[in-house]
Amino acid sequence: MNSDESASGIPDGLIVREKEPPNLESSFHQLNGVLTPNHLFYVRNHFPIPQINLQTYRLAVGGAVRNPFSIGYEELRTMPSETRTVTLECAGNGRTFLVPRADGVQWQLGAIGTAEWTGVPLPELLHRAGIAENVCEILFESIDKGVPKEEPLPPGEISFARSIPIALARETLIAYSMNGEDLLPEHGSPVRAIVPGQYGMASVKWLSEIRALARPFCGYFQTTDYAYWGEDESGNPERIPLRELAVKSQIARPFMDEVIAAGCQYRVFGAAWSTAEVEAVEFSADDGQSWRAAQFIDPPQPHVWRRWQFDWKVPTAAGGYTLKSRATDSDGKCQPDEHDKKFGSYRIHHVLPVKVLVR
């Protein structure tokens, strides 16, 4: 047994939200460095983890292309590669805080993590395939299959598949390494997509095929799940795929119901992220009645969370206090006070209170 694993086989520090398939989150209050260690990185699965033979594995690249091809794992690793630091967040992170209770995996704060991902830039593969001029999306299809748990259900087993707009292709990696180590099965071995600035479901694991599309993809995980109701240009109801990370800040320490000594100096610590650059984080110790600027620990990096801190002079008066943080990004977007219900049980980025007791 690995020293980082408990007797159950679950790495220490991960919280079990579902056993089968395994859905595991990290303890957000243990956040320290920019990078999340592999054994503490959250795990999101819809279906059982597939067993894949690296010797026989092939990744197909096709669709609206001139030269469809397939490539093996070892050959893929000989192609030009890049390493990029990217934060991934599950679209349902924070679901347990919704009122009334929403169906789905009951994530708290830890369905998020940041890693250095190494792999082949997607444009390298698309250039080799020679995509058509009318391509509008790139589809990622996974090896894993099953029947979704939530209604409405498809008529039988389906593969997990998501597409991205062609404009995002230039930033996307087809990754085989995470923090300098080969991907583990739970994180998508042999290869997975890494799509910066998008919720985690875009970064499809266990890739079987990359397909260039001349029309938008309308699969189950694009329009039934991981989508919300909007309107088309004529005002008709339309299912819109959930994509970009919303601006968000969370307090890691203190944790909920922590007891803090009256009159002490307490360093409040957290992280903030967005598809755009996070430009400011504010902290409140009085349930949002007043706000003060927090200090960033990290310089801005595209698609990477920024850790922040605030030196809080704890009041001498004993009692309960409600702490909050909120972020603003370079697009001028600020965290809302309430969840936008049109997103259902996804895109949960409203300001969350942390209640502490001062003694």
C-alpha positions, 0 to 999 in steps of 0.5 A, spaced: 500 500 500 502 506 498 504 511 504 499 516 501 493 511 501 489 509 507 487 501 508 481 503 503 485 504 497 483 512 497 489 516 498 489 520 505 486 527 504 481 525 499 473 525 501 469 520 498 463 523 495 461 516 491 464 510 491 462 507 485 464 510 480 469 513 485 468 521 486 473 524 490 474 531 493 480 534 496 480 538 503 480 545 500 482 547 507 489 544 506 490 548 500 498 550 500 502 551 494 499 553 487 500 546 485 495 540 487 499 534 489 497 528 484 494 524 490 490 530 492 487 532 486 480 531 485 477 525 481 470 526 477 467 519 474 461 518 470 462 511 469 467 506 471 474 507 470 476 503 463 482 498 463 486 500 458 493 497 455 498 502 453 501 497 448 495 496 444 492 503 445 490 508 439 488 515 439 484 516 432 484 523 429 478 524 424 472 527 422 472 533 417 479 532 415 483 530 409 488 525 412 485 521 418 490 517 422 491 514 429 497 514 433 499 510 439 501 512 446 509 511 445 509 515 438 504 520 441 510 522 446 515 523 441 511 529 438 513 536 440 510 537 447 509 543 452 507 543 459 502 548 462 499 550 468 492 549 468 486 549 474 481 545 473 474 545 477 468 541 476 462 544 474 458 542 480 463 544 485 459 547 491 453 543 490 452 541 497 451 549 499 445 549 494 438 550 497 434 546 496 438 540 495 440 539 488 441 532 485 448 530 483 455 529 487 455 533 493 461 536 492 463 541 498 469 546 496 474 541 493 472 539 486 478 543 484 485 543 483 491 545 479 497 541 476 502 542 471 500 538 464 505 535 459 502 533 452 502 535 445 498 541 443 492 540 439 494 544 433 499 539 432 495 533 431 489 537 427 495 540 422 497 533 421 490 531 419 489 537 415 482 540 418 477 542 413 475 550 413 468 549 415 470 546 422 467 549 427 468 544 433 473 539 436 469 533 439 473 529 444 470 522 445 472 517 451 473 510 452 469 510 458 461 508 457 455 507 461 448 509 463 448 516 466 444 516 473 440 523 472 434 523 468 432 524 462 436 518 460 438 516 454 436 509 451 442 505 452 450 506 454 453 512 451 460 514 451 462 521 455 463 526 449 464 533 449 466 538 444 469 545 444 469 551 439 475 551 434 477 557 437 479 554 443 483 548 440 490 552 440 490 553 447 488 545 448 493 540 450 492 532 449 496 531 456 499 524 458 503 527 464 501 531 470 506 534 475 511 530 472 508 523 472 505 519 467 497 520 468 494 515 473 488 511 470 483 515 475 486 522 472 485 519 464 491 515 462 493 514 457 491 521 455 486 526 456 484 533 453 486 539 458 482 545 456 484 551 459 479 556 462 473 551 461 469 547 467 472 540 468 468 536 463 471 539 457 477 536 459 475 529 457 479 523 460 481 516 456 481 519 449 479 514 444 477 519 438 478 527 436 473 529 431 473 535 427 466 537 426 463 542 421 456 543 425 455 543 433 455 537 437 449 535 440 450 529 444 448 528 451 453 531 455 453 537 451 445 539 451 442 534 456 447 534 462 452 540 463 447 545 459 442 550 461 436 553 458 437 560 454 434 563 448 437 563 440 437 569 436 429 569 435 428 568 442 426 561 442 428 556 448 435 553 447 440 548 450 446 552 451 453 548 453 456 550 460 463 552 458 467 558 461 469 558 469 465 563 473 469 568 477 470 565 484 474 566 491 473 561 496 476 561 503 480 555 505 482 557 512 479 558 517 474 553 516 467 552 518 466 553 525 473 554 527 474 556 534 479 562 534 482 566 539 479 573 541 484 579 539 489 575 535 492 576 528 489 571 524 492 570 517 485 568 512 488 564 506 484 562 500 484 562 492 480 565 487 480 563 479 476 565 473 476 564 465 479 571 465 484 574 470 483 575 477 484 582 478 482 583 486 479 579 492 476 582 497 475 580 504 469 581 509 469 579 517 462 582 518 457 578 513 459 582 507 457 589 511 464 592 509 469 589 505 477 590 505 482 588 499 486 582 500 493 581 498 495 576 492 500 571 494 501 569 486 502 573 480 497 572 475 498 567 470 493 565 465 488 560 467 491 558 474 488 560 480 491 566 485 492 564 492 491 570 497 491 572 504 488 577 509 491 579 516 485 579 520 485 582 527 480 578 530 476 582 535 476 582 542 469 581 543 467 573 543 461 570 539 460 568 532 463 572 526 461 570 518 467 571 514 466 572 506 471 573 500 469 575 493 473 576 487 473 581 481 476 579 474 479 583 468 472 582 465 469 586 470 465 580 473 464 580 480 462 574 484 454 574 486 451 574 492 446 568 490 446 562 485 443 564 478 438 558 478 438 558 470 444 554 471 441 549 476 446 545 480 452 547 476 456 554 476 456 555 483 460 561 484 456 565 489 459 568 495 459 563 501 459 564 508 464 561 513 462 562 520 467 562 526 467 562 533 471 567 537 473 566 544 
